[in-house]
Amino acid sequence: MPTADVNNIKIAYEIYGDGEPLILIHGYSYNKSAWIVQIDDLSKHFKIIALDVRGSGESSHPEEQFTIDNLVEDLKGLMDFLKIEKAHLMGWSMGGMIIQNFVLKYPERADKLVLFATNAGMPSKAGIQMLRDSIIEVYELRKTDPKAAFFKLAKFMHSMKFRKKMEKDPNEKIHGIVTTEELIKDSTENQTTPTDLKHLAEIIGDHNTMDRLHEIKNKTLIFVGSKDTITPLIANELLHEKLPNSTLKVIQGAGHKVFLENQPEVNPIIIDFFKS
């Protein structure tokens, strides 16, 4: 796995395809493998760079607390390392928060933006603290029952309809790409630790770009699932209202991990958006 030495830590990344650079930034408690059903389609049109943020996957896992500005500087450092002057950016949930802060600090380094199921700031820290504690429980459960742990987390991430489909036939390939059994196995590798989860939860709790969103002039596409309970429709509608050059796409029936559930619908929209 290639890594970049950035800000005294290592950032792991993978590159697929050629063309205009498109950087993918995953959500809380996940890593770059979250984009498994996007990589093949998108890499036919763009040079995809999927990274593990600090405290995730195969990147460094610092013991000390870090900030969202550290994550912004990590992204800039990776771009500098790869000699990418400007890139399209696509982020999910926490990844979308990182992108907002990055564009506010380095507007000249970002082109078009796709934001999946994110927000401009949590209404209170209590919600993210509850999610953090639940995912720490998932981490512990994986030690004895990875399947049960996967479906415990799936209650937060997926619509009931999609979750039941995964439970019914875990060996059926989702969109012809990956099985639920493979996702369960992947969830046990390169895990975000309880320490990481606490650090990243602090960052999400402190994130607030509401008063500065009007400064982001980049053409932006926002996706949200109508069944998302973590970053609900109202939060994404507010993001759309505040971002002056944005389009909101509501995917009916989808949960928080909308890009996985509705990949056949979502991927062509992403490609058209970035190529237009």
C-alpha positions as CSV (number, residue, x, y, z in Angstrom):
1,M,0.0,0.0,0.0
2,P,1.6,3.3,-1.0
3,T,1.9,6.0,1.7
4,A,2.8,9.6,1.7
5,D,4.9,11.2,4.5
6,V,2.8,14.2,5.4
7,N,2.9,16.4,8.5
8,N,5.0,13.8,10.4
9,I,2.6,11.0,9.8
10,K,1.8,8.6,6.9
11,I,-1.3,8.9,4.8
12,A,-2.2,5.7,2.9
13,Y,-3.8,6.0,-0.6
14,E,-4.7,4.1,-3.7
15,I,-4.7,5.4,-7.3
16,Y,-6.9,4.1,-10.1
17,G,-7.3,5.2,-13.7
18,D,-6.2,8.3,-15.6
19,G,-7.6,11.7,-16.3
20,E,-8.6,14.6,-14.2
21,P,-7.8,13.9,-10.5
22,L,-10.7,13.1,-8.2
23,I,-10.0,12.6,-4.5
24,L,-12.3,10.4,-2.4
25,I,-12.6,11.0,1.3
26,H,-14.5,8.4,3.5
27,G,-16.7,8.8,6.5
28,Y,-16.4,8.3,10.2
29,S,-15.2,4.9,11.4
30,Y,-14.6,3.8,7.8
31,N,-11.6,3.8,5.4
32,K,-10.9,4.1,1.7
33,S,-12.6,0.7,1.0
34,A,-15.9,2.4,1.6
35,W,-15.8,3.4,-2.1
36,I,-15.6,-0.1,-3.4
37,V,-18.7,0.2,-5.7
38,Q,-17.6,3.6,-7.1
39,I,-13.9,2.8,-8.0
40,D,-14.4,0.8,-11.2
41,D,-17.0,3.1,-12.8
42,L,-15.3,6.4,-11.9
43,S,-11.7,5.2,-12.7
44,K,-12.8,4.8,-16.4
45,H,-13.2,8.6,-16.5
46,F,-10.9,10.1,-13.9
47,K,-7.7,9.5,-12.0
48,I,-9.1,8.4,-8.6
49,I,-7.2,8.9,-5.4
50,A,-8.8,7.2,-2.5
51,L,-7.2,8.0,0.9
52,D,-7.4,6.9,4.5
53,V,-7.7,10.0,6.7
54,R,-5.5,10.3,9.8
55,G,-6.7,7.8,12.4
56,S,-8.2,5.5,9.8
57,G,-7.3,2.5,7.8
58,E,-3.7,2.1,6.9
59,S,-2.7,5.7,7.7
60,S,-1.1,6.7,11.0
61,H,-3.1,6.4,14.1
62,P,-1.8,9.1,16.5
63,E,-2.4,8.7,20.2
64,E,-2.8,12.5,20.7
65,Q,-5.9,14.5,19.7
66,F,-5.8,16.2,16.4
67,T,-8.0,18.7,14.7
68,I,-10.0,19.1,11.5
69,D,-7.3,21.6,10.3
70,N,-4.8,18.7,10.7
71,L,-7.0,16.7,8.3
72,V,-7.2,19.6,5.9
73,E,-3.4,19.9,6.0
74,D,-3.0,16.2,5.4
75,L,-5.2,16.4,2.3
76,K,-3.1,19.4,1.0
77,G,0.1,17.5,1.9
78,L,-1.0,14.4,-0.1
79,M,-1.9,16.6,-3.1
80,D,1.5,18.2,-2.9
81,F,3.2,14.8,-2.5
82,L,1.4,13.6,-5.6
83,K,2.0,16.9,-7.5
84,I,-1.7,17.5,-7.9
85,E,-2.3,21.3,-8.1
86,K,-6.1,21.1,-8.3
87,A,-8.6,18.3,-8.0
88,H,-12.3,17.4,-7.9
89,L,-13.2,16.3,-4.4
90,M,-15.8,13.8,-3.2
91,G,-16.6,13.1,0.4
92,W,-19.0,11.2,2.5
93,S,-20.3,12.4,5.9
94,M,-17.1,13.3,7.8
95,G,-15.3,13.4,4.5
96,G,-17.7,16.1,3.3
97,M,-16.9,18.1,6.4
98,I,-13.2,17.8,5.7
99,I,-13.9,19.0,2.1
100,Q,-15.8,22.1,3.3
101,N,-13.0,23.1,5.6
102,F,-10.4,22.4,2.9
103,V,-12.1,24.5,0.3
104,L,-12.5,27.4,2.7
105,K,-8.7,27.3,3.4
106,Y,-7.4,26.4,0.0
107,P,-10.1,27.4,-2.6
108,E,-7.6,27.5,-5.4
109,R,-6.8,23.8,-4.9
110,A,-10.4,22.5,-5.4
111,D,-12.5,22.1,-8.5
112,K,-16.0,20.6,-8.4
113,L,-17.3,19.0,-5.2
114,V,-19.6,16.1,-4.5
115,L,-20.9,15.8,-0.9
116,F,-22.6,12.7,0.3
117,A,-24.8,12.8,3.4
118,T,-23.0,15.5,5.4
119,N,-23.7,18.8,7.2
120,A,-22.3,22.2,8.1
121,G,-22.2,21.4,11.8
122,M,-23.8,19.2,14.4
123,P,-26.7,20.7,16.4
124,S,-25.1,19.3,19.5
125,K,-22.2,17.0,20.5
126,A,-24.6,14.5,22.2
127,G,-25.6,12.9,18.9
128,I,-22.0,12.2,17.7
129,Q,-21.1,11.0,21.2
130,M,-23.9,8.5,21.1
131,L,-22.8,7.3,17.7
132,R,-19.2,7.1,18.9
133,D,-20.2,4.9,21.8
134,S,-22.3,2.7,19.6
135,I,-19.4,2.2,17.2
136,I,-17.0,1.4,20.0
137,E,-19.4,-1.3,21.0
138,V,-19.4,-2.6,17.4
139,Y,-15.5,-2.6,17.5
140,E,-15.6,-4.8,20.6
141,L,-18.3,-7.1,19.2
142,R,-16.2,-7.7,16.1
143,K,-13.7,-9.6,18.2
144,T,-16.3,-12.4,18.9
145,D,-19.0,-12.0,16.2
146,P,-18.0,-10.0,13.1
147,K,-21.4,-10.7,11.4
148,A,-23.5,-9.4,14.3
149,A,-21.2,-6.4,14.6
150,F,-21.6,-5.6,10.9
151,F,-25.4,-5.6,11.1
152,K,-25.4,-3.6,14.3
153,L,-23.5,-0.9,12.5
154,A,-25.7,-1.4,9.4
155,K,-28.7,-0.2,11.4
156,F,-27.2,3.3,11.4
157,M,-25.8,3.2,7.9
158,H,-28.5,1.6,5.7
159,S,-32.2,1.7,5.1
160,M,-34.2,-1.2,6.5
161,K,-35.0,-2.4,3.0
162,F,-31.3,-2.6,2.0
163,R,-30.2,-4.1,5.3
164,K,-32.8,-6.9,5.0
165,K,-31.6,-7.6,1.5
166,M,-28.0,-8.0,2.7
167,E,-29.2,-10.3,5.6
168,K,-31.3,-12.5,3.3
169,D,-28.5,-13.5,1.0
170,P,-25.0,-12.4,2.3
171,N,-23.3,-14.2,-0.6
172,E,-25.2,-12.3,-3.4
173,K,-23.0,-9.7,-5.0
174,I,-24.2,-6.1,-4.4
175,H,-24.5,-4.4,-7.8
176,G,-22.4,-7.3,-9.1
177,I,-19.3,-6.1,-7.3
178,V,-19.0,-7.3,-3.7
179,T,-20.9,-9.6,-1.4
180,T,-22.1,-8.8,2.1
181,E,-19.8,-11.6,3.4
182,E,-16.8,-9.8,1.8
183,L,-17.9,-6.5,3.4
184,I,-18.1,-8.2,6.8
185,K,-14.6,-9.6,6.3
186,D,-13.3,-6.2,5.2
187,S,-14.8,-4.6,8.3
188,T,-12.5,-6.6,10.5
189,E,-9.3,-5.3,8.8
190,N,-7.5,-2.0,9.4
191,Q,-10.1,-0.9,11.9
192,T,-10.6,2.5,13.4
193,T,-9.8,1.9,17.1
194,P,-11.7,3.3,20.1
195,T,-9.0,6.0,20.5
196,D,-9.3,6.9,16.8
197,L,-13.1,7.0,17.2
198,K,-12.9,9.4,20.1
199,H,-10.4,11.7,18.3
200,L,-12.6,11.8,15.2
201,A,-15.8,12.3,17.1
202,E,-14.3,15.4,18.7
203,I,-13.5,16.7,15.3
204,I,-17.0,16.1,14.0
205,G,-18.4,17.7,17.2
206,D,-16.3,20.8,16.6
207,H,-17.0,21.1,12.9
208,N,-19.0,24.2,12.0
209,T,-18.9,26.0,8.6
210,M,-22.4,27.4,8.6
211,D,-21.4,31.0,8.7
212,R,-18.8,30.6,5.9
213,L,-20.6,28.4,3.4
214,H,-21.4,31.4,1.2
215,E,-17.7,31.7,0.5
216,I,-17.6,28.4,-1.3
217,K,-18.2,29.2,-4.9
218,N,-17.3,25.7,-6.3
219,K,-20.0,23.9,-8.3
220,T,-21.3,21.4,-5.7
221,L,-23.5,18.3,-5.9
222,I,-25.1,17.2,-2.7
223,F,-26.6,13.7,-2.3
224,V,-28.7,12.5,0.7
225,G,-30.9,9.5,1.2
226,S,-34.5,10.2,2.3
227,K,-34.1,7.6,5.1
228,D,-30.8,8.9,6.4
229,T,-31.0,9.3,10.2
230,I,-27.4,10.4,10.8
231,T,-27.3,13.4,8.5
232,P,-30.9,13.8,7.7
233,L,-32.5,15.5,4.8
234,I,-33.0,18.8,6.7
235,A,-29.3,19.1,7.3
236,N,-28.5,18.6,3.7
237,E,-31.2,21.0,2.6
238,L,-29.6,23.7,4.8
239,L,-26.2,22.9,3.3
240,H,-27.8,23.4,-0.2
241,E,-29.4,26.6,0.9
242,K,-26.2,28.1,2.1
243,L,-23.9,26.9,-0.7
244,P,-24.4,29.4,-3.6
245,N,-23.6,27.1,-6.5
246,S,-25.1,23.8,-5.3
247,T,-27.6,21.2,-6.5
248,L,-29.3,18.8,-4.1
249,K,-30.2,15.3,-5.1
250,V,-32.5,13.3,-2.8
251,I,-32.3,9.6,-3.2
252,Q,-35.7,8.2,-2.2
253,G,-35.6,5.2,0.2
254,A,-31.8,5.3,0.8
255,G,-30.0,5.5,4.1
256,H,-26.8,7.2,5.2
257,K,-24.6,5.1,2.9
258,V,-26.5,6.2,-0.1
259,F,-23.6,5.8,-2.6
260,L,-23.5,2.0,-1.8
261,E,-27.2,1.4,-1.7
262,N,-28.0,3.3,-4.9
263,Q,-24.8,2.9,-6.8
264,P,-26.5,2.2,-10.2
265,E,-28.4,5.5,-10.0
266,V,-25.6,7.5,-8.2
267,N,-22.5,6.7,-10.3
268,P,-23.7,8.0,-13.7
269,I,-24.9,11.3,-12.0
270,I,-21.4,11.7,-10.4
271,I,-19.7,11.1,-13.8
272,D,-21.9,13.5,-15.7
273,F,-21.5,16.1,-13.0
274,F,-17.7,16.0,-13.0
275,K,-17.5,15.8,-16.8
276,S,-20.0,18.6,-17.6
